Amino acid sequence: MISVVMPVYNGAKTIADALASVVANQHQNLEILVVDDCSTDTTRDVVLCFAEKDPRIKLLQTPFNIGPGGARNIALNAVRGEWVTLIDADDMWAAGRASSLLHAAESLHADVVLDNHLLFDHALNKISGQTRFAGADKQALLTPENFFRFDNLFQTPIFISKWHNSIGYSQPFMRTDFLVRHNIRYLTKYRVHEDILFLTDMVMAGAKIVVLPYAFYIYRLRTSPATGKASPFSHTKSSTQANVQVCDEIIEKYREKLSSRVLGQLRRRKKYLSAMEKQKSLRATGAFFSAFGMFFKEPLLIAVKMSNPLKKIIELFSTR
């Protein structure tokens, strides 16, 4: 059995598409655990309508609004499948996702497999691109050393590759027993970037994680690449402050296990984000001279303007 976990908050406009895409998958031995996080719209009605027609769908309820991580934890504590995977209520699956990931995970003897995202542009109402997690056109093994290098959430802009993308936004296909043995759950104190911390814990626990080159997960982009307009459906959020807190969390938790290179990278990212936020705050209050002066105090702010040959010099200088 494969357990499918779907947290939702006010997803009445999109959850029917999400559920229909999972139900349409060829693999029949599924349970679909939808966790309503105290929605105030008709989300529950939509889910119950689907559940009446398909007994594999079960509706769970949070006691109060606890965020996506807490909602996922409720489902993870209730799953019955040997494998568990995730979908957000504003996204969809392409046909064959469940059976394809199951076959890959079992044939590779993996604890976790990650597929890529098909990027859905709401303005064009179609798929407009695809991620290349780990920057690979073939399968790649995710290790503590390359995980932080591959994920853009941990990189300062001059070192970001357009092909790496943020692996933390992937929706992993996981062996349930691995999560149980290592007591891996979402940190409920985070409502943003909680997924990257969840994946970090699996990486650091020694999971065999394989990144697959093909894509079965249809991800609604927050902003249309075609028009620049924000999607009215996507609930994906980002936060500079939360990104800093995530770096702090990982440094504190895994300081003894991470290499000096990775620790330096995380500290550099945190330093850059903090400086960027301070400069933004100064500009907002009209302190433009002080904001300009930040360029001289923090070289990472001007690093994005520098040419490639100077990148290593900036990196060394900024970590002193």
Contacts in CASP RR format, 6 or more apart in sequence:
PFRMAT RR
TARGET T0000
AUTHOR 0000-0000-0000
METHOD contacts of the structure
MODEL  1
MISVVMPVYNGAKTIADALASVVANQHQNLEILVVDDCSTDTTRDVVLCF
AEKDPRIKLLQTPFNIGPGGARNIALNAVRGEWVTLIDADDMWAAGRASS
LLHAAESLHADVVLDNHLLFDHALNKISGQTRFAGADKQALLTPENFFRF
DNLFQTPIFISKWHNSIGYSQPFMRTDFLVRHNIRYLTKYRVHEDILFLT
DMVMAGAKIVVLPYAFYIYRLRTSPATGKASPFSHTKSSTQANVQVCDEI
IEKYREKLSSRVLGQLRRRKKYLSAMEKQKSLRATGAFFSAFGMFFKEPL
LIAVKMSNPLKKIIELFSTR
1 29 0 8 1.000
1 30 0 8 1.000
1 31 0 8 1.000
1 80 0 8 1.000
1 81 0 8 1.000
1 82 0 8 1.000
1 83 0 8 1.000
2 27 0 8 1.000
2 29 0 8 1.000
2 30 0 8 1.000
2 31 0 8 1.000
2 81 0 8 1.000
2 82 0 8 1.000
2 83 0 8 1.000
2 84 0 8 1.000
2 85 0 8 1.000
2 98 0 8 1.000
2 102 0 8 1.000
3 30 0 8 1.000
3 31 0 8 1.000
3 33 0 8 1.000
3 75 0 8 1.000
3 79 0 8 1.000
3 80 0 8 1.000
3 81 0 8 1.000
3 83 0 8 1.000
3 84 0 8 1.000
3 85 0 8 1.000
3 176 0 8 1.000
4 22 0 8 1.000
4 30 0 8 1.000
4 31 0 8 1.000
4 32 0 8 1.000
4 33 0 8 1.000
4 84 0 8 1.000
4 85 0 8 1.000
4 86 0 8 1.000
4 87 0 8 1.000
4 98 0 8 1.000
5 33 0 8 1.000
5 35 0 8 1.000
5 72 0 8 1.000
5 75 0 8 1.000
5 76 0 8 1.000
5 79 0 8 1.000
5 84 0 8 1.000
5 85 0 8 1.000
5 86 0 8 1.000
5 87 0 8 1.000
6 15 0 8 1.000
6 18 0 8 1.000
6 19 0 8 1.000
6 22 0 8 1.000
6 32 0 8 1.000
6 33 0 8 1.000
6 34 0 8 1.000
6 35 0 8 1.000
6 75 0 8 1.000
6 86 0 8 1.000
6 87 0 8 1.000
6 88 0 8 1.000
6 89 0 8 1.000
7 35 0 8 1.000
7 37 0 8 1.000
7 67 0 8 1.000
7 68 0 8 1.000
7 69 0 8 1.000
7 70 0 8 1.000
7 71 0 8 1.000
7 72 0 8 1.000
7 75 0 8 1.000
7 88 0 8 1.000
7 89 0 8 1.000
8 15 0 8 1.000
8 34 0 8 1.000
8 35 0 8 1.000
8 36 0 8 1.000
8 37 0 8 1.000
8 39 0 8 1.000
8 43 0 8 1.000
8 47 0 8 1.000
8 71 0 8 1.000
8 88 0 8 1.000
8 89 0 8 1.000
9 36 0 8 1.000
9 37 0 8 1.000
9 38 0 8 1.000
9 39 0 8 1.000
9 43 0 8 1.000
9 65 0 8 1.000
9 67 0 8 1.000
9 68 0 8 1.000
9 71 0 8 1.000
9 89 0 8 1.000
9 235 0 8 1.000
10 39 0 8 1.000
10 40 0 8 1.000
10 41 0 8 1.000
10 43 0 8 1.000
11 39 0 8 1.000
11 41 0 8 1.000
11 43 0 8 1.000
11 89 0 8 1.000
11 90 0 8 1.000
11 235 0 8 1.000
12 39 0 8 1.000
12 41 0 8 1.000
12 42 0 8 1.000
12 43 0 8 1.000
12 45 0 8 1.000
12 46 0 8 1.000
13 232 0 8 1.000
13 233 0 8 1.000
14 89 0 8 1.000
14 90 0 8 1.000
14 91 0 8 1.000
14 220 0 8 1.000
14 233 0 8 1.000
15 34 0 8 1.000
15 43 0 8 1.000
15 46 0 8 1.000
15 47 0 8 1.000
15 89 0 8 1.000
15 90 0 8 1.000
16 46 0 8 1.000
16 50 0 8 1.000
17 92 0 8 1.000
18 87 0 8 1.000
18 88 0 8 1.000
18 89 0 8 1.000
18 90 0 8 1.000
18 91 0 8 1.000
18 92 0 8 1.000
19 32 0 8 1.000
19 34 0 8 1.000
19 46 0 8 1.000
19 47 0 8 1.000
19 50 0 8 1.000
19 57 0 8 1.000
20 50 0 8 1.000
21 92 0 8 1.000
21 93 0 8 1.000
21 94 0 8 1.000
21 218 0 8 1.000
22 30 0 8 1.000
22 32 0 8 1.000
22 87 0 8 1.000
22 93 0 8 1.000
22 98 0 8 1.000
23 32 0 8 1.000
23 50 0 8 1.000
23 54 0 8 1.000
23 56 0 8 1.000
23 57 0 8 1.000
24 93 0 8 1.000
24 95 0 8 1.000
25 93 0 8 1.000
25 95 0 8 1.000
25 96 0 8 1.000
25 97 0 8 1.000
25 98 0 8 1.000
25 99 0 8 1.000
26 95 0 8 1.000
26 96 0 8 1.000
26 98 0 8 1.000
26 99 0 8 1.000
27 96 0 8 1.000
27 98 0 8 1.000
27 99 0 8 1.000
27 102 0 8 1.000
30 56 0 8 1.000
30 98 0 8 1.000
31 56 0 8 1.000
31 58 0 8 1.000
31 79 0 8 1.000
31 80 0 8 1.000
31 81 0 8 1.000
32 54 0 8 1.000
32 56 0 8 1.000
32 57 0 8 1.000
32 58 0 8 1.000
33 58 0 8 1.000
33 60 0 8 1.000
33 75 0 8 1.000
33 78 0 8 1.000
33 79 0 8 1.000
34 47 0 8 1.000
34 57 0 8 1.000
34 58 0 8 1.000
34 59 0 8 1.000
34 60 0 8 1.000
34 89 0 8 1.000
35 60 0 8 1.000
35 61 0 8 1.000
35 62 0 8 1.000
35 71 0 8 1.000
35 72 0 8 1.000
35 74 0 8 1.000
35 75 0 8 1.000
36 43 0 8 1.000
36 44 0 8 1.000
36 47 0 8 1.000
36 59 0 8 1.000
36 60 0 8 1.000
36 61 0 8 1.000
36 62 0 8 1.000
36 71 0 8 1.000
37 62 0 8 1.000
37 65 0 8 1.000
37 66 0 8 1.000
37 67 0 8 1.000
37 68 0 8 1.000
37 71 0 8 1.000
38 61 0 8 1.000
38 62 0 8 1.000
38 64 0 8 1.000
38 65 0 8 1.000
43 89 0 8 1.000
44 59 0 8 1.000
47 57 0 8 1.000
47 59 0 8 1.000
48 59 0 8 1.000
50 57 0 8 1.000
51 57 0 8 1.000
51 58 0 8 1.000
51 59 0 8 1.000
60 74 0 8 1.000
60 75 0 8 1.000
60 78 0 8 1.000
62 70 0 8 1.000
62 71 0 8 1.000
62 74 0 8 1.000
66 188 0 8 1.000
67 188 0 8 1.000
67 191 0 8 1.000
68 88 0 8 1.000
68 186 0 8 1.000
68 191 0 8 1.000
68 194 0 8 1.000
68 195 0 8 1.000
69 186 0 8 1.000
69 187 0 8 1.000
69 188 0 8 1.000
69 190 0 8 1.000
69 191 0 8 1.000
69 194 0 8 1.000
69 195 0 8 1.000
69 198 0 8 1.000
70 186 0 8 1.000
70 188 0 8 1.000
72 86 0 8 1.000
72 186 0 8 1.000
73 185 0 8 1.000
73 186 0 8 1.000
73 188 0 8 1.000
76 84 0 8 1.000
76 179 0 8 1.000
76 185 0 8 1.000
76 186 0 8 1.000
79 176 0 8 1.000
81 176 0 8 1.000
82 175 0 8 1.000
82 176 0 8 1.000
82 177 0 8 1.000
83 102 0 8 1.000
83 105 0 8 1.000
83 173 0 8 1.000
83 174 0 8 1.000
83 175 0 8 1.000
83 176 0 8 1.000
84 173 0 8 1.000
84 174 0 8 1.000
84 176 0 8 1.000
84 179 0 8 1.000
85 98 0 8 1.000
85 101 0 8 1.000
85 171 0 8 1.000
85 172 0 8 1.000
85 173 0 8 1.000
85 174 0 8 1.000
86 171 0 8 1.000
86 172 0 8 1.000
87 93 0 8 1.000
87 171 0 8 1.000
87 217 0 8 1.000
88 171 0 8 1.000
88 235 0 8 1.000
88 236 0 8 1.000
89 235 0 8 1.000
90 220 0 8 1.000
90 233 0 8 1.000
90 234 0 8 1.000
90 235 0 8 1.000
90 236 0 8 1.000
91 120 0 8 1.000
91 171 0 8 1.000
91 217 0 8 1.000
91 218 0 8 1.000
91 219 0 8 1.000
91 220 0 8 1.000
92 120 0 8 1.000
92 218 0 8 1.000
93 216 0 8 1.000
93 217 0 8 1.000
93 218 0 8 1.000
94 118 0 8 1.000
94 215 0 8 1.000
94 216 0 8 1.000
94 217 0 8 1.000
94 218 0 8 1.000
96 216 0 8 1.000
97 115 0 8 1.000
97 216 0 8 1.000
97 217 0 8 1.000
100 115 0 8 1.000
100 214 0 8 1.000
100 216 0 8 1.000
101 113 0 8 1.000
101 115 0 8 1.000
101 173 0 8 1.000
101 212 0 8 1.000
101 216 0 8 1.000
102 173 0 8 1.000
104 110 0 8 1.000
104 113 0 8 1.000
104 210 0 8 1.000
104 212 0 8 1.000
105 112 0 8 1.000
105 113 0 8 1.000
105 173 0 8 1.000
105 175 0 8 1.000
105 210 0 8 1.000
108 139 0 8 1.000
108 208 0 8 1.000
108 210 0 8 1.000
109 208 0 8 1.000
110 175 0 8 1.000
110 208 0 8 1.000
110 209 0 8 1.000
110 210 0 8 1.000
111 174 0 8 1.000
111 175 0 8 1.000
111 178 0 8 1.000
111 202 0 8 1.000
111 206 0 8 1.000
111 207 0 8 1.000
111 208 0 8 1.000
111 209 0 8 1.000
112 172 0 8 1.000
112 173 0 8 1.000
112 174 0 8 1.000
112 175 0 8 1.000
112 178 0 8 1.000
112 202 0 8 1.000
112 207 0 8 1.000
112 208 0 8 1.000
112 209 0 8 1.000
112 210 0 8 1.000
113 172 0 8 1.000
113 173 0 8 1.000
113 209 0 8 1.000
113 210 0 8 1.000
113 211 0 8 1.000
113 212 0 8 1.000
114 133 0 8 1.000
114 142 0 8 1.000
114 167 0 8 1.000
114 170 0 8 1.000
114 171 0 8 1.000
114 172 0 8 1.000
114 173 0 8 1.000
114 209 0 8 1.000
114 210 0 8 1.000
114 211 0 8 1.000
114 212 0 8 1.000
115 170 0 8 1.000
115 173 0 8 1.000
115 212 0 8 1.000
115 214 0 8 1.000
115 215 0 8 1.000
115 216 0 8 1.000
115 217 0 8 1.000
116 130 0 8 1.000
116 131 0 8 1.000
116 132 0 8 1.000
116 133 0 8 1.000
116 170 0 8 1.000
116 212 0 8 1.000
116 213 0 8 1.000
116 214 0 8 1.000
116 215 0 8 1.000
116 217 0 8 1.000
117 130 0 8 1.000
117 131 0 8 1.000
117 133 0 8 1.000
117 165 0 8 1.000
117 169 0 8 1.000
117 170 0 8 1.000
117 215 0 8 1.000
117 217 0 8 1.000
117 218 0 8 1.000
117 219 0 8 1.000
118 127 0 8 1.000
118 129 0 8 1.000
118 130 0 8 1.000
118 215 0 8 1.000
118 216 0 8 1.000
118 217 0 8 1.000
118 218 0 8 1.000
118 219 0 8 1.000
119 127 0 8 1.000
119 128 0 8 1.000
119 129 0 8 1.000
119 130 0 8 1.000
119 131 0 8 1.000
119 219 0 8 1.000
119 221 0 8 1.000
119 225 0 8 1.000
120 126 0 8 1.000
120 127 0 8 1.000
120 128 0 8 1.000
120 218 0 8 1.000
120 219 0 8 1.000
120 220 0 8 1.000
120 221 0 8 1.000
121 127 0 8 1.000
121 128 0 8 1.000
121 221 0 8 1.000
121 224 0 8 1.000
121 225 0 8 1.000
121 226 0 8 1.000
122 220 0 8 1.000
122 221 0 8 1.000
122 224 0 8 1.000
122 231 0 8 1.000
122 232 0 8 1.000
122 233 0 8 1.000
122 234 0 8 1.000
123 224 0 8 1.000
123 226 0 8 1.000
123 227 0 8 1.000
123 228 0 8 1.000
123 229 0 8 1.000
124 224 0 8 1.000
124 226 0 8 1.000
127 218 0 8 1.000
128 221 0 8 1.000
128 225 0 8 1.000
128 226 0 8 1.000
130 215 0 8 1.000
131 165 0 8 1.000
131 215 0 8 1.000
131 219 0 8 1.000
132 163 0 8 1.000
132 164 0 8 1.000
132 165 0 8 1.000
132 213 0 8 1.000
133 150 0 8 1.000
133 164 0 8 1.000
133 165 0 8 1.000
133 167 0 8 1.000
133 170 0 8 1.000
133 211 0 8 1.000
134 140 0 8 1.000
134 142 0 8 1.000
134 146 0 8 1.000
134 150 0 8 1.000
134 164 0 8 1.000
134 167 0 8 1.000
134 211 0 8 1.000
135 150 0 8 1.000
135 161 0 8 1.000
135 163 0 8 1.000
135 164 0 8 1.000
135 165 0 8 1.000
136 211 0 8 1.000
136 213 0 8 1.000
137 213 0 8 1.000
138 213 0 8 1.000
139 210 0 8 1.000
139 211 0 8 1.000
139 212 0 8 1.000
139 213 0 8 1.000
140 146 0 8 1.000
140 210 0 8 1.000
140 211 0 8 1.000
141 208 0 8 1.000
141 209 0 8 1.000
141 210 0 8 1.000
141 211 0 8 1.000
142 150 0 8 1.000
142 167 0 8 1.000
142 203 0 8 1.000
142 209 0 8 1.000
142 210 0 8 1.000
142 211 0 8 1.000
143 203 0 8 1.000
144 203 0 8 1.000
144 204 0 8 1.000
144 206 0 8 1.000
144 257 0 8 1.000
144 258 0 8 1.000
144 259 0 8 1.000
144 262 0 8 1.000
145 259 0 8 1.000
145 261 0 8 1.000
145 262 0 8 1.000
147 167 0 8 1.000
147 199 0 8 1.000
147 200 0 8 1.000
147 203 0 8 1.000
148 154 0 8 1.000
148 258 0 8 1.000
148 262 0 8 1.000
148 265 0 8 1.000
148 266 0 8 1.000
149 155 0 8 1.000
149 164 0 8 1.000
149 265 0 8 1.000
150 164 0 8 1.000
150 167 0 8 1.000
151 164 0 8 1.000
151 166 0 8 1.000
151 167 0 8 1.000
151 168 0 8 1.000
151 196 0 8 1.000
152 160 0 8 1.000
152 161 0 8 1.000
152 164 0 8 1.000
152 165 0 8 1.000
152 166 0 8 1.000
153 166 0 8 1.000
153 168 0 8 1.000
153 193 0 8 1.000
153 196 0 8 1.000
153 243 0 8 1.000
153 246 0 8 1.000
154 247 0 8 1.000
154 265 0 8 1.000
154 266 0 8 1.000
154 269 0 8 1.000
155 164 0 8 1.000
155 265 0 8 1.000
155 269 0 8 1.000
156 268 0 8 1.000
156 269 0 8 1.000
156 272 0 8 1.000
156 300 0 8 1.000
156 303 0 8 1.000
157 272 0 8 1.000
157 303 0 8 1.000
157 304 0 8 1.000
158 303 0 8 1.000
158 304 0 8 1.000
158 306 0 8 1.000
158 311 0 8 1.000
158 314 0 8 1.000
159 311 0 8 1.000
159 315 0 8 1.000
166 196 0 8 1.000
167 196 0 8 1.000
167 199 0 8 1.000
167 211 0 8 1.000
168 195 0 8 1.000
168 196 0 8 1.000
168 199 0 8 1.000
169 195 0 8 1.000
169 196 0 8 1.000
169 219 0 8 1.000
169 236 0 8 1.000
170 199 0 8 1.000
170 217 0 8 1.000
171 217 0 8 1.000
172 199 0 8 1.000
172 202 0 8 1.000
172 209 0 8 1.000
174 202 0 8 1.000
178 184 0 8 1.000
178 202 0 8 1.000
178 205 0 8 1.000
178 207 0 8 1.000
179 185 0 8 1.000
179 202 0 8 1.000
182 201 0 8 1.000
182 202 0 8 1.000
182 205 0 8 1.000
184 198 0 8 1.000
184 201 0 8 1.000
184 202 0 8 1.000
184 205 0 8 1.000
185 198 0 8 1.000
186 194 0 8 1.000
186 195 0 8 1.000
186 197 0 8 1.000
186 198 0 8 1.000
187 194 0 8 1.000
187 197 0 8 1.000
187 198 0 8 1.000
187 249 0 8 1.000
188 194 0 8 1.000
190 197 0 8 1.000
190 242 0 8 1.000
190 245 0 8 1.000
190 246 0 8 1.000
191 237 0 8 1.000
191 242 0 8 1.000
192 237 0 8 1.000
192 238 0 8 1.000
192 239 0 8 1.000
192 242 0 8 1.000
193 238 0 8 1.000
193 239 0 8 1.000
193 242 0 8 1.000
193 243 0 8 1.000
193 246 0 8 1.000
196 246 0 8 1.000
197 246 0 8 1.000
197 249 0 8 1.000
197 250 0 8 1.000
200 250 0 8 1.000
200 254 0 8 1.000
202 209 0 8 1.000
203 209 0 8 1.000
204 253 0 8 1.000
204 254 0 8 1.000
204 257 0 8 1.000
220 231 0 8 1.000
220 233 0 8 1.000
220 234 0 8 1.000
220 236 0 8 1.000
221 231 0 8 1.000
221 234 0 8 1.000
222 230 0 8 1.000
222 231 0 8 1.000
222 234 0 8 1.000
222 236 0 8 1.000
223 229 0 8 1.000
223 230 0 8 1.000
223 231 0 8 1.000
224 230 0 8 1.000
224 231 0 8 1.000
240 273 0 8 1.000
240 276 0 8 1.000
240 277 0 8 1.000
241 277 0 8 1.000
243 269 0 8 1.000
243 273 0 8 1.000
244 270 0 8 1.000
244 273 0 8 1.000
244 274 0 8 1.000
247 266 0 8 1.000
247 267 0 8 1.000
247 269 0 8 1.000
247 270 0 8 1.000
247 273 0 8 1.000
248 270 0 8 1.000
250 258 0 8 1.000
250 266 0 8 1.000
251 258 0 8 1.000
251 263 0 8 1.000
251 266 0 8 1.000
251 267 0 8 1.000
251 270 0 8 1.000
255 263 0 8 1.000
258 266 0 8 1.000
264 319 0 8 1.000
267 319 0 8 1.000
268 300 0 8 1.000
268 315 0 8 1.000
268 318 0 8 1.000
268 319 0 8 1.000
271 298 0 8 1.000
271 300 0 8 1.000
271 318 0 8 1.000
272 298 0 8 1.000
272 300 0 8 1.000
272 301 0 8 1.000
272 318 0 8 1.000
275 294 0 8 1.000
275 297 0 8 1.000
275 298 0 8 1.000
275 300 0 8 1.000
275 301 0 8 1.000
276 301 0 8 1.000
278 294 0 8 1.000
279 291 0 8 1.000
279 294 0 8 1.000
279 301 0 8 1.000
282 288 0 8 1.000
282 290 0 8 1.000
282 291 0 8 1.000
282 294 0 8 1.000
283 291 0 8 1.000
294 301 0 8 1.000
295 301 0 8 1.000
295 302 0 8 1.000
298 318 0 8 1.000
299 314 0 8 1.000
299 317 0 8 1.000
299 318 0 8 1.000
300 314 0 8 1.000
300 318 0 8 1.000
303 310 0 8 1.000
303 311 0 8 1.000
303 314 0 8 1.000
303 318 0 8 1.000
306 314 0 8 1.000
END
